[in-house]
Amino acid sequence: MSRPLHNVPLWTSAEAAAATGGQAPEPWSATGVSIDSRSVEAGDLFVALAGPNHDGHDFVQAAFERAAAAAMVSRPPEAQPEGAPLLLVVDTYDGLRTLAACARERSTAHVVAITGSVGKTGTKELLAGALAGCGPTLASAGNLNNHIGAPLSLARLPQSAAYGVFELGMNHAGEIAPLSRLVRPHTALITTIAPAHTEAFPSLDAVADAKAEIFEGLEPGGTAVLNRDNTYFERLATAACTAGAGSIVSFGESADADARLLAWHPAASGGIVTATIDGDEIDYEIAFSGRHWALNSVAVLACVQAAGASVKQAALSLRTVAPVAGRGVRHCLPVQGGAYELIDESYNASPAAVRAAIATLAETTPSTSGGRRIAVLGDMLELGDEGPRWHAELADDLEAAAIDLVFTAGPLMAHLHRALDAARRGAHAPESESLTDILRAEIRAGDVVLVKGSLGSRMGPIVRRLVADASAARRP
């Protein structure tokens, strides 16, 4: 879903030159676009971006060694043979953006853009999987959602795509608007507004307004899909209408929601959702765990309907979409006396996301009667002066969810560690690396272990080491 079909031309040299105003001395055709020589696939157009630490022009040869079809450059690379397949442009970043704009201009796909304080990437994956069951779909790979990732994703949009799904992110006000004007969505989804990456904003109102910039690129008469349960619903709906949205579609558990979550039934892997989409009741399965993902799946089906695709067909496809690493993947790992379950939520964290993960942990049943629910939490970053308070207040959520044991890492999580009652308080470490050995000694058969934290708190290595230990233990 994230890349065009191999062997199907995405860009010819003539098309790319016309789009960028560049020059292609030799003819070539590319089946993909890449900005990283390490991940170039055969047939890609490699775009040599110049950044603060690295210059892509230094890696053109590496890209060709990986069978790149051509390279977009602002100067001929050294030691390249005469006749090398190049696209010469004035500036490669501008070239990438104009290539993206041309891809959007020539496309007949229904384009959906997604933003929000939490759940963007997982919801994007769910929507891409749902629409893929209805027609050829291109979606942003991973979390390519910034000033480089969004145009890169759009430049990969093939003319044959029926649907395009693009994630748009930001750290500061004013960043989403130019991305949205580039992507020009027919449908714009905001998952929710909640405290996350707030240190650059004076208030949560300002965060909501920054997310509402997604409507600035909305095609005339387009659809805004908004969370009816969120306190910012009316503010966002007003912004959408002001920007020219033709319709507002709401989702949530509220009786007023157009797409409404009626019930969520957890299962061993994911669960069953009952929802109404524009008055029609539907039951379907998802492989994501937690009520918050059931709600996001309802938002996905609201977008599917806005795109004119089959809601029933899309709902059937949802069960095939698996969580990605760091965002809910579950591992069953051996331990003395049996096995334990590891829930990998290590990619990112905010107060709302951690609370949702705690709720998911609470509804996960240990495999044995003596199994415990254990939370391993790293710092939630970029919360500004309110960070200590947000961390300490998680103690109430952990107690209400009856989580048995809580391990913490990082200076901010020290505030939670002190706020926990003694029976629930596990070890605290100044950094995540120190927790792995402690966890190894603590985990026992039947336990369910949740690992979550912001990317910068480095909780991911804990997961990788535990999984690697389990793989080593399985070897004869």
Secondary structure, 3 states (H helix, E strand, C coil): CCCCCCCCCCEEHHHHHHHHCCECCCCCEECEEECCCCCCCCCEEEECCECCCCEHHHHHHHHHHCCCCEEEECCCCCCCCCCCCEEECCCHHHHHHHHHHHHHHHCCCEEEEEECCCCHHHHHHHHHHHHHCCCCEEECCCCCCCCCHHHHHHHCCCCCCCEEEEECCCCCCCCHHHHHHHHCCCEEEECCCCCCCCCCCCCHHHHHHHHHHHHHHCCCCCEEEEECCCCCHHHHHHHHHHCCCCEEEEEECCCCCCEEEEEEEECCCCEEEEEEECCEEEEEEECCCCHHHHHHHHHHHHHHHHCCCCHHHHHHHHCCCCCCCCCCEEEEEEECCEEEEEEEECCCCCHHHHHHHHHHHHCCCCCCCCCCEEEEEECCCCCHHHHHHHHHCHHHHHHHCCCCEEEEECCCHHHHHHHCCCCCEEEEECCHHHHHHHHHHHCCCCCEEEEECCHHHCCHHHHHHHHHHHHHHHCC
